[in-house]
Amino acid sequence: MEVVRELGEQLLSLAQRVQDPVLLVQAHLELGSTSCSLGELVAARTHMEQGIALYHPRQYRSLVFRSGFPGDPGVVCRGFAAWTLWMLGYPDQAFKRSHEALMLAQQLAHPVSHAAALYFAAVLHHFRREEQVAQERAETVAARAREQGFAQPLSAGTILRGWALAMQGQAPVGMAQICQGLDARQIMGTELMRPHGLALLAEAYGQGGQIDEGLRAVAEALVEVDAHAERYYAAELYRLKGELVLVRAAAYDPEAETCFQQALTVARRQRAKSLELRAAMSLSRLWQQQGTCKEAYDLLAPVYGWFTAGFDTADLQEAKALLEEMS
């Protein structure tokens, strides 16, 4: 990942010297996506917003083929910006960028770009815990990819659809689809976003009561995070591990508390407020069960209080209810 960043920096330096807007957009896209993967979310947001500002639709045809990303760079920049904004704690702004990506893809009438926009939207709905909408988006991605012969979006759509089904009470079917999608990506030789896919699998295993399998999926994902420095979802992996450990123990387990603390540390380092909120909820709930309600409230309240929008989302509604319960 560091090598990719160095190449992106070289490309940006070259583009700035020659003042080529096409190369500048491509460089910001490369650096933004790499920063996002590394968990450097503020830098990722900056690069994506710069790419969006410099982009013009008339340049897209050359950029589609010159960029390493499938799809129009204006669409992809907006898609990555949506993910980054959600993780940084701006769910409404994230939704706006995702909608812009979908609208731009429709205007361009470019099949790969439309599939990319739908995929970015499906992941955003997954982040927001909107399972039904995530399923609908993922199914559309898979259908479009199957029609056009796009293997990578097809596998990604399959993984997301599997997660959505598992979260809606169809765990066996969901787990099978996630595994199918992960296997297809391995056959293609791509490890990109594998830790995230394994996190979805772990969550699905948890829904299906297969706790040991879920813990194995998390363990594999954390190994992948260390091996490839794909850190943007590391906080959620630690939190999921803690939740699975608690279910396995059926009581307090100090390992779970350690996992939640690790999740908090990673989220704070990355300034990932949405993931910090989830970690704080998990740890607060654990402390509440141990009878330390004041400490639990004091942990969660300032994180919840930081948010200024997105109060209709599942995480913020759950945090509000938990605070009311503890107050």
C-alpha positions as CSV (number, residue, x, y, z in Angstrom):
1,M,0.0,0.0,0.0
2,E,2.9,2.4,0.8
3,V,4.3,1.7,-2.7
4,V,1.0,2.6,-4.2
5,R,1.0,5.9,-2.3
6,E,4.5,6.7,-3.5
7,L,3.4,6.2,-7.1
8,G,0.4,8.4,-6.5
9,E,2.6,11.1,-5.0
10,Q,4.9,10.9,-8.0
11,L,1.9,11.2,-10.3
12,L,0.5,14.2,-8.4
13,S,3.9,15.9,-8.6
14,L,4.1,15.3,-12.4
15,A,0.5,16.5,-12.9
16,Q,1.2,19.7,-10.9
17,R,4.3,20.5,-12.9
18,V,2.5,20.1,-16.3
19,Q,-0.8,21.4,-15.0
20,D,-2.7,18.6,-16.7
21,P,-6.2,18.5,-15.2
22,V,-6.8,15.0,-16.3
23,L,-3.7,13.7,-14.5
24,L,-4.5,15.8,-11.5
25,V,-7.9,14.2,-11.1
26,Q,-6.3,10.8,-11.5
27,A,-3.6,11.5,-9.0
28,H,-6.0,12.8,-6.3
29,L,-8.2,9.7,-6.9
30,E,-5.2,7.4,-6.5
31,L,-4.0,9.1,-3.4
32,G,-7.4,9.5,-1.9
33,S,-8.3,5.8,-2.3
34,T,-5.0,4.7,-0.9
35,S,-5.3,7.1,2.1
36,C,-8.8,5.7,2.7
37,S,-7.5,2.1,2.7
38,L,-4.7,3.1,5.1
39,G,-7.3,4.6,7.5
40,E,-6.0,8.1,6.9
41,L,-9.5,9.5,6.5
42,V,-8.9,13.2,6.6
43,A,-6.3,13.0,3.9
44,A,-8.6,10.8,1.9
45,R,-11.4,13.3,2.1
46,T,-9.1,16.1,1.0
47,H,-7.9,14.3,-2.0
48,M,-11.4,13.2,-3.1
49,E,-12.8,16.7,-2.7
50,Q,-9.9,18.1,-4.8
51,G,-10.5,15.5,-7.4
52,I,-14.2,16.4,-7.5
53,A,-13.4,20.1,-7.8
54,L,-11.0,19.5,-10.8
55,Y,-13.2,17.0,-12.6
56,H,-15.1,17.9,-15.7
57,P,-17.4,15.3,-17.4
58,R,-16.0,16.0,-20.9
59,Q,-12.7,14.5,-19.8
60,Y,-14.2,11.3,-18.5
61,R,-13.7,9.1,-21.6
62,S,-9.9,9.4,-21.5
63,L,-9.8,9.1,-17.7
64,V,-11.9,6.0,-17.6
65,F,-9.2,4.1,-19.6
66,R,-6.2,5.8,-18.0
67,S,-7.2,5.4,-14.4
68,G,-6.7,2.1,-12.5
69,F,-10.3,2.3,-11.3
70,P,-13.3,0.9,-13.2
71,G,-15.6,3.7,-14.0
72,D,-15.7,7.4,-14.4
73,P,-13.3,9.2,-12.0
74,G,-15.9,11.8,-11.1
75,V,-18.2,9.0,-10.0
76,V,-15.5,7.1,-8.2
77,C,-14.2,10.2,-6.4
78,R,-17.8,10.9,-5.1
79,G,-18.2,7.3,-4.1
80,F,-15.0,7.2,-2.0
81,A,-15.9,10.7,-0.6
82,A,-19.2,9.3,0.6
83,W,-17.5,6.4,2.4
84,T,-14.9,8.7,3.9
85,L,-17.5,11.2,5.1
86,W,-19.6,8.5,6.7
87,M,-16.6,7.2,8.7
88,L,-15.5,10.7,9.7
89,G,-19.0,11.2,11.2
90,Y,-20.9,13.1,8.5
91,P,-23.7,10.7,7.4
92,D,-25.9,13.3,5.7
93,Q,-23.0,14.7,3.7
94,A,-22.0,11.1,2.8
95,F,-25.5,10.4,1.5
96,K,-25.4,13.6,-0.6
97,R,-22.1,12.6,-2.3
98,S,-23.4,9.1,-2.9
99,H,-26.6,10.6,-4.6
100,E,-24.4,12.8,-6.7
101,A,-22.4,9.8,-7.9
102,L,-25.5,8.0,-8.9
103,M,-26.9,11.0,-10.8
104,L,-23.6,11.6,-12.6
105,A,-23.4,7.9,-13.6
106,Q,-26.9,8.1,-15.1
107,Q,-26.0,11.3,-17.0
108,L,-22.9,9.7,-18.5
109,A,-24.8,6.5,-19.5
110,H,-21.6,4.5,-18.9
111,P,-22.4,1.0,-17.7
112,V,-19.2,0.4,-15.6
113,S,-19.6,3.8,-13.9
114,H,-23.2,3.1,-13.1
115,A,-22.2,-0.3,-11.6
116,A,-19.5,1.5,-9.6
117,A,-22.0,4.2,-8.3
118,L,-24.5,1.5,-7.2
119,Y,-21.8,-0.4,-5.4
120,F,-20.6,2.6,-3.5
121,A,-24.2,3.4,-2.6
122,A,-24.8,-0.2,-1.4
123,V,-21.7,-0.1,0.9
124,L,-22.9,3.3,2.3
125,H,-26.3,1.8,3.1
126,H,-24.4,-1.1,4.8
127,F,-22.5,1.4,6.8
128,R,-25.7,3.1,7.8
129,R,-27.2,-0.3,8.8
130,E,-30.0,0.0,6.2
131,E,-30.2,-3.6,5.3
132,Q,-33.2,-3.6,3.0
133,V,-31.9,-0.7,0.8
134,A,-28.3,-2.2,0.9
135,Q,-29.8,-5.5,-0.4
136,E,-31.7,-3.7,-3.2
137,R,-28.6,-1.8,-4.3
138,A,-26.4,-4.9,-4.1
139,E,-28.9,-7.0,-6.2
140,T,-28.9,-4.3,-8.9
141,V,-25.1,-4.2,-8.9
142,A,-24.9,-8.0,-9.3
143,A,-27.6,-8.0,-12.0
144,R,-25.9,-5.2,-14.0
145,A,-22.5,-6.8,-13.6
146,R,-23.9,-10.2,-14.8
147,E,-25.4,-8.6,-17.9
148,Q,-22.2,-6.7,-18.8
149,G,-19.8,-9.4,-17.7
150,F,-18.1,-7.4,-14.9
151,A,-16.7,-10.0,-12.6
152,Q,-15.5,-7.7,-9.8
153,P,-18.7,-5.8,-9.2
154,L,-20.6,-9.1,-9.4
155,S,-18.6,-10.6,-6.5
156,A,-18.8,-7.4,-4.5
157,G,-22.6,-7.3,-5.0
158,T,-22.9,-10.9,-4.0
159,I,-21.0,-10.2,-0.7
160,L,-23.2,-7.3,0.2
161,R,-26.4,-9.0,-0.7
162,G,-25.3,-11.9,1.6
163,W,-24.7,-9.6,4.5
164,A,-28.1,-7.9,4.0
165,L,-29.9,-11.2,3.9
166,A,-28.1,-12.4,7.1
167,M,-29.0,-9.2,8.9
168,Q,-32.7,-9.8,7.9
169,G,-32.9,-13.3,9.4
170,Q,-31.6,-15.4,6.5
171,A,-28.2,-16.2,8.0
172,P,-27.5,-19.5,6.2
173,V,-28.2,-18.1,2.7
174,G,-26.4,-14.9,3.6
175,M,-23.3,-16.7,4.8
176,A,-23.2,-18.9,1.7
177,Q,-23.4,-15.8,-0.6
178,I,-20.6,-13.9,1.3
179,C,-18.3,-17.0,1.0
180,Q,-19.2,-17.3,-2.7
181,G,-18.3,-13.6,-3.3
182,L,-15.1,-13.8,-1.3
183,D,-14.0,-17.0,-3.1
184,A,-14.7,-15.4,-6.5
185,R,-12.5,-12.4,-5.6
186,Q,-9.7,-14.7,-4.6
187,I,-9.9,-16.6,-7.9
188,M,-9.6,-13.2,-9.6
189,G,-6.5,-12.6,-7.6
190,T,-7.7,-9.5,-5.8
191,E,-7.3,-9.1,-2.0
192,L,-8.7,-5.5,-2.0
193,M,-11.3,-5.0,0.7
194,R,-10.9,-8.6,1.9
195,P,-10.8,-7.5,5.6
196,H,-14.1,-5.7,5.1
197,G,-15.6,-8.7,3.4
198,L,-14.5,-10.9,6.2
199,A,-16.0,-8.5,8.7
200,L,-19.4,-8.9,7.0
201,L,-18.9,-12.7,7.1
202,A,-18.1,-12.5,10.8
203,E,-21.2,-10.5,11.5
204,A,-23.3,-12.9,9.4
205,Y,-21.9,-15.9,11.4
206,G,-22.8,-14.1,14.6
207,Q,-26.4,-13.7,13.4
208,G,-26.4,-17.4,12.6
209,G,-25.1,-18.4,16.0
210,Q,-21.8,-19.7,14.6
211,I,-19.6,-17.8,17.0
212,D,-16.4,-19.7,16.6
213,E,-16.6,-19.4,12.8
214,G,-17.2,-15.6,13.3
215,L,-14.1,-15.3,15.5
216,R,-12.0,-17.2,12.9
217,A,-13.2,-14.8,10.2
218,V,-12.2,-11.8,12.3
219,A,-8.8,-13.3,13.1
220,E,-8.2,-13.8,9.4
221,A,-9.3,-10.3,8.6
222,L,-6.9,-8.8,11.3
223,V,-4.0,-10.8,9.8
224,E,-4.9,-9.3,6.4
225,V,-5.0,-5.8,7.9
226,D,-1.5,-6.2,9.2
227,A,-0.2,-7.8,6.0
228,H,-1.7,-5.2,3.6
229,A,-2.2,-2.2,5.8
230,E,-5.8,-2.0,4.8
231,R,-6.9,-0.3,8.1
232,Y,-10.0,1.7,7.4
233,Y,-12.3,-1.0,8.9
234,A,-9.9,-2.2,11.7
235,A,-11.9,-0.5,14.5
236,E,-15.0,-2.3,13.5
237,L,-13.2,-5.6,13.3
238,Y,-12.0,-5.2,16.9
239,R,-15.5,-4.3,18.0
240,L,-17.0,-7.3,16.2
241,K,-14.5,-9.5,17.9
242,G,-15.5,-8.2,21.3
243,E,-19.2,-8.7,20.6
244,L,-18.5,-12.3,19.5
245,V,-16.4,-13.0,22.5
246,L,-19.2,-11.8,24.8
247,V,-21.7,-14.1,23.1
248,R,-19.3,-17.1,23.4
249,A,-18.7,-16.3,27.1
250,A,-22.4,-15.7,27.9
251,A,-21.1,-13.4,30.6
252,Y,-18.4,-10.8,31.3
253,D,-15.1,-11.5,29.6
254,P,-12.1,-9.2,30.0
255,E,-11.0,-10.0,26.4
256,A,-14.2,-8.4,25.1
257,E,-13.4,-5.2,27.0
258,T,-9.9,-5.2,25.6
259,C,-11.3,-5.5,22.1
260,F,-13.7,-2.6,22.6
261,Q,-10.8,-0.4,24.0
262,Q,-8.8,-1.4,20.9
263,A,-11.7,-0.4,18.7
264,L,-11.9,3.0,20.4
265,T,-8.2,3.6,20.1
266,V,-8.1,2.9,16.4
267,A,-11.2,4.9,15.6
268,R,-9.9,7.9,17.6
269,R,-6.6,7.7,15.8
270,Q,-8.3,7.7,12.5
271,R,-10.8,10.3,13.5
272,A,-13.5,7.9,12.5
273,K,-16.3,9.3,14.6
274,S,-19.0,6.8,13.3
275,L,-16.8,3.8,14.2
276,E,-15.9,5.5,17.5
277,L,-19.6,5.8,18.3
278,R,-20.1,2.1,17.7
279,A,-17.1,1.1,19.8
280,A,-18.3,3.5,22.6
281,M,-21.8,1.9,22.5
282,S,-20.4,-1.6,22.8
283,L,-18.1,-0.6,25.7
284,S,-20.8,1.5,27.5
285,R,-23.3,-1.4,27.2
286,L,-20.7,-3.7,28.8
287,W,-19.9,-1.3,31.6
288,Q,-23.6,-0.8,32.2
289,Q,-24.1,-4.5,32.6
290,Q,-21.2,-4.4,35.2
291,G,-23.1,-1.7,37.2
292,T,-20.8,1.2,36.3
293,C,-23.4,3.3,34.6
294,K,-21.8,6.7,35.3
295,E,-18.6,5.7,33.5
296,A,-20.6,4.2,30.7
297,Y,-22.6,7.4,30.3
298,D,-19.6,9.6,30.5
299,L,-17.9,7.6,27.8
300,L,-20.8,7.6,25.3
301,A,-22.3,11.1,25.9
302,P,-19.5,13.2,24.4
303,V,-19.2,11.0,21.3
304,Y,-22.9,11.2,20.7
305,G,-22.9,14.9,21.4
306,W,-20.2,15.5,18.8
307,F,-22.7,14.7,16.0
308,T,-24.8,17.5,14.4
309,A,-26.6,15.5,11.8
310,G,-27.7,12.0,10.8
311,F,-30.0,11.5,13.9
312,D,-32.3,9.4,11.8
313,T,-29.6,6.7,11.3
314,A,-29.7,3.5,13.3
315,D,-26.4,4.1,15.2
316,L,-27.4,7.5,16.5
317,Q,-30.9,6.4,17.4
318,E,-29.4,3.4,19.3
319,A,-26.9,5.7,21.1
320,K,-29.6,8.1,22.1
321,A,-31.8,5.3,23.5
322,L,-28.8,3.8,25.4
323,L,-28.0,7.2,27.0
324,E,-31.6,7.7,28.0
325,E,-31.6,4.3,29.6
326,M,-28.4,5.1,31.6
327,S,-29.4,8.7,32.6
